[in-house]
Amino acid sequence: MLQPINILVVEDDNDINQLLCHIIKKSGYVSQAAFSGTEAMIYLEKQDWDMVLLDLMLPGMNGEEILSKIAEQSNMPVLIISAKLEQQTKIDTLRLGADDYITKPFDIEEVSARIDSHLRRYRRMNEFPTNKELRHKDLIIDTGAKKVTIDGKELSFTAREYEILFLLVSSPNKIFTKENLYESVWNQKFYGEDNTINVHMSNIRSKLSKANSSIEYIETIWGMGYRLKT
């Protein structure tokens, strides 16, 4: 028997929370409502979840704090659903580990499609063969443990960052365009003005550089995309 997909909805507005829970149930998943940051943390500590839908402006503990704690402990997808429209807010939450950012008011069908897309990616990533190890210079990816090390030191990546790095290392001679990366990792159509790939690539490079600043692991092929630096 298949295990149910459990999604935690963290939203202090009762009507919006109920609507999101309805969308989740209609898609065949199990929802749990939380109306404050404090309540959300209780649910996160009590059981494992497959996804979190997270508002940013919450009583108790704000969404950014919750996002940081989730990113430290899990690679499950976190979808931000917020009335904040500022581009910088979106960039900041992506840097903290969010997988997607949906602005209010939202389209019901779009939310449903994005939930399905992120769950497919999450399942695919966790079903990858557990006995394979990928190497590039002193960087090693343990695909079973979803662990990245440089010279034996473990690095912490969000689920999206891990998938992008995995794609690059698994195809070392291939140039990946932004469109390639976005549509492979997000399972969504790429629109050229989207800054998401730039943010994630900057995060990856920064973490690799902190681990070993003497080696350049990823190179930008101007006008084309990214590939491993040989």
VEXDREN-2710 file (C-alpha; in Angstrom, 1 decimal):
% VEXDREN-2710
k/r/px/py/pz
1/MET/0.0/0.0/0.0
2/LEU/1.4/3.4/-1.0
3/GLN/2.1/5.8/1.8
4/PRO/0.0/9.0/1.7
5/ILE/1.7/12.3/0.7
6/ASN/1.6/14.7/3.7
7/ILE/1.7/18.4/3.2
8/LEU/1.9/21.0/5.9
9/VAL/0.1/24.3/5.2
10/VAL/1.5/27.2/7.3
11/GLU/-0.8/30.2/6.8
12/ASP/-2.4/32.5/9.4
13/ASP/-5.4/33.6/7.2
14/ASN/-8.1/31.0/7.9
15/ASP/-9.8/31.4/4.5
16/ILE/-6.5/31.0/2.5
17/ASN/-5.4/28.1/4.7
18/GLN/-8.7/26.3/4.0
19/LEU/-8.4/27.0/0.3
20/LEU/-4.9/25.6/0.1
21/CYS/-5.9/22.5/2.1
22/HIS/-8.8/22.0/-0.3
23/ILE/-6.4/22.2/-3.3
24/ILE/-4.2/19.6/-1.6
25/LYS/-7.0/17.2/-0.8
26/LYS/-8.5/17.5/-4.3
27/SER/-5.1/16.4/-5.7
28/GLY/-5.3/13.3/-3.5
29/TYR/-2.8/14.3/-0.8
30/VAL/-3.2/14.8/2.9
31/SER/-3.1/18.3/4.4
32/GLN/-2.5/19.6/7.9
33/ALA/-3.2/23.3/8.7
34/ALA/-1.0/25.4/10.9
35/PHE/-1.8/29.0/11.7
36/SER/1.4/30.3/13.3
37/GLY/5.1/29.8/13.1
38/THR/5.1/28.3/16.6
39/GLU/2.4/25.8/15.7
40/ALA/4.2/24.9/12.4
41/MET/7.4/24.1/14.3
42/ILE/5.5/21.7/16.6
43/TYR/4.2/19.8/13.6
44/LEU/7.6/19.8/11.9
45/GLU/9.2/18.3/15.0
46/LYS/6.4/15.7/15.5
47/GLN/6.5/14.0/12.1
48/ASP/8.0/13.8/8.6
49/TRP/6.5/15.8/5.8
50/ASP/6.7/15.6/2.0
51/MET/6.2/19.3/1.4
52/VAL/5.5/22.6/3.2
53/LEU/3.4/25.5/1.9
54/LEU/4.7/28.5/3.8
55/ASP/3.5/32.0/4.3
56/LEU/6.2/34.6/5.3
57/MET/4.2/36.9/7.6
58/LEU/3.2/34.7/10.5
59/PRO/2.6/35.2/14.2
60/GLY/5.1/33.6/16.6
61/MET/7.9/32.8/14.2
62/ASN/8.2/34.2/10.8
63/GLY/8.4/32.2/7.6
64/GLU/12.1/33.0/6.9
65/GLU/13.0/31.5/10.3
66/ILE/11.0/28.4/9.7
67/LEU/12.5/28.1/6.2
68/SER/16.0/28.2/7.6
69/LYS/15.3/25.5/10.1
70/ILE/13.8/23.2/7.5
71/ALA/16.7/23.7/5.1
72/GLU/19.1/22.6/7.9
73/GLN/17.3/19.3/8.4
74/SER/15.5/18.2/5.2
75/ASN/15.6/18.4/1.4
76/MET/11.8/18.3/1.1
77/PRO/10.3/21.0/-1.1
78/VAL/9.1/24.3/0.5
79/LEU/6.8/26.5/-1.5
80/ILE/6.5/30.1/-0.4
81/ILE/3.0/31.6/-0.8
82/SER/3.2/35.3/0.1
83/ALA/1.7/38.7/-0.5
84/LYS/5.2/40.2/-0.6
85/LEU/5.9/41.2/-4.2
86/GLU/9.5/42.5/-3.8
87/GLN/12.0/40.8/-6.1
88/GLN/14.6/40.9/-3.3
89/THR/12.3/39.0/-1.0
90/LYS/12.0/36.2/-3.6
91/ILE/15.8/36.1/-4.1
92/ASP/16.4/36.0/-0.3
93/THR/14.0/33.1/0.3
94/LEU/15.5/31.2/-2.6
95/ARG/18.9/31.7/-1.0
96/LEU/17.5/30.4/2.3
97/GLY/16.3/27.2/0.5
98/ALA/12.8/27.8/-0.8
99/ASP/12.0/25.8/-3.9
100/ASP/9.3/28.1/-5.3
101/TYR/7.7/31.5/-4.7
102/ILE/4.0/32.0/-5.4
103/THR/2.5/35.5/-4.9
104/LYS/-1.0/36.2/-3.6
105/PRO/-3.6/36.3/-5.0
106/PHE/-2.8/33.0/-6.7
107/ASP/-4.4/30.9/-9.3
108/ILE/-5.8/27.6/-7.9
109/GLU/-4.7/25.5/-11.0
110/GLU/-1.2/27.0/-10.9
111/VAL/-0.7/26.1/-7.2
112/SER/-2.0/22.6/-7.9
113/ALA/0.3/22.1/-10.9
114/ARG/3.4/23.4/-8.9
115/ILE/2.6/21.1/-6.0
116/ASP/2.5/18.1/-8.4
117/SER/5.7/19.2/-10.1
118/HIS/7.7/19.6/-7.0
119/LEU/6.5/16.3/-5.5
120/ARG/7.6/14.5/-8.7
121/ARG/11.0/16.1/-8.5
122/TYR/11.3/15.2/-4.8
123/ARG/10.3/11.5/-5.4
124/ARG/12.7/11.3/-8.5
125/MET/15.6/12.6/-6.5
126/ASN/15.0/10.2/-3.6
127/GLU/14.6/7.2/-5.9
128/PHE/18.0/7.6/-7.7
129/PRO/20.2/4.5/-7.4
130/THR/21.8/4.4/-3.9
131/ASN/25.1/2.8/-4.9
132/LYS/26.5/5.4/-7.3
133/GLU/29.3/7.9/-6.5
134/LEU/30.1/10.9/-8.8
135/ARG/33.5/12.6/-8.7
136/HIS/35.0/15.8/-10.1
137/LYS/38.4/16.8/-8.9
138/ASP/38.2/16.7/-5.1
139/LEU/34.4/16.9/-5.1
140/ILE/32.4/13.7/-4.5
141/ILE/28.6/13.3/-4.7
142/ASP/27.2/10.3/-2.8
143/THR/23.9/9.8/-4.6
144/GLY/22.6/7.4/-2.0
145/ALA/23.1/9.7/1.0
146/LYS/22.5/12.9/-1.2
147/LYS/25.8/14.1/0.3
148/VAL/28.4/16.3/-1.3
149/THR/32.0/16.5/0.0
150/ILE/35.1/18.3/-1.0
151/ASP/38.3/16.8/0.3
152/GLY/36.3/14.8/2.8
153/LYS/34.4/17.9/4.2
154/GLU/30.7/17.7/3.8
155/LEU/28.9/20.7/2.2
156/SER/25.3/21.7/2.8
157/PHE/23.1/22.3/-0.2
158/THR/19.4/22.8/-0.7
159/ALA/17.5/20.3/-2.7
160/ARG/17.5/22.5/-5.8
161/GLU/21.2/23.3/-5.5
162/TYR/22.0/19.6/-5.1
163/GLU/20.1/18.8/-8.3
164/ILE/21.8/21.5/-10.3
165/LEU/25.2/20.3/-9.1
166/PHE/24.3/16.7/-9.7
167/LEU/23.3/17.5/-13.3
168/LEU/26.6/19.3/-14.0
169/VAL/28.8/16.5/-12.4
170/SER/26.8/13.7/-14.1
171/SER/27.4/15.2/-17.5
172/PRO/30.9/16.8/-17.2
173/ASN/31.3/17.8/-20.9
174/LYS/27.8/19.1/-21.5
175/ILE/27.0/22.8/-21.5
176/PHE/23.7/23.4/-19.7
177/THR/21.7/26.5/-20.7
178/LYS/19.6/28.2/-18.1
179/GLU/16.6/26.7/-19.9
180/ASN/18.1/23.2/-19.6
181/LEU/18.7/23.6/-15.9
182/TYR/15.3/25.2/-15.1
183/GLU/13.2/22.7/-17.0
184/SER/15.2/19.7/-15.8
185/VAL/15.1/20.7/-12.1
186/TRP/11.8/22.6/-11.8
187/ASN/9.8/20.7/-14.4
188/GLN/8.4/24.0/-15.6
189/LYS/8.6/26.2/-18.7
190/PHE/11.5/28.6/-18.5
191/TYR/11.0/32.3/-19.1
192/GLY/14.1/34.2/-20.0
193/GLU/13.7/37.0/-17.5
194/ASP/13.6/34.6/-14.5
195/ASN/16.5/35.2/-12.1
196/THR/16.1/31.9/-10.3
197/ILE/19.0/30.0/-12.0
198/ASN/21.4/32.9/-11.3
199/VAL/20.6/32.9/-7.6
200/HIS/21.0/29.2/-7.2
201/MET/24.2/29.1/-9.3
202/SER/25.6/31.9/-7.2
203/ASN/24.8/30.0/-4.0
204/ILE/26.5/26.8/-5.3
205/ARG/29.6/28.6/-6.4
206/SER/29.9/30.4/-3.1
207/LYS/29.6/27.2/-1.1
208/LEU/32.1/25.4/-3.3
209/SER/34.6/28.3/-3.0
210/LYS/34.3/28.4/0.8
211/ALA/35.2/24.7/0.8
212/ASN/38.2/25.1/-1.5
213/SER/38.9/28.6/-3.0
214/SER/41.9/27.4/-5.0
215/ILE/39.7/25.4/-7.5
216/GLU/37.1/26.7/-9.9
217/TYR/34.5/23.9/-10.2
218/ILE/31.9/25.5/-12.5
219/GLU/32.6/27.8/-15.5
220/THR/30.2/30.1/-17.3
221/ILE/30.2/29.8/-21.1
222/TRP/29.1/33.3/-22.1
223/GLY/26.0/33.4/-24.3
224/MET/25.5/29.6/-23.8
225/GLY/25.3/28.4/-20.2
226/TYR/27.3/26.5/-17.6
227/ARG/29.5/23.4/-17.4
228/LEU/32.1/21.8/-15.1
229/LYS/35.5/23.4/-15.2
230/THR/38.0/20.8/-16.5
END
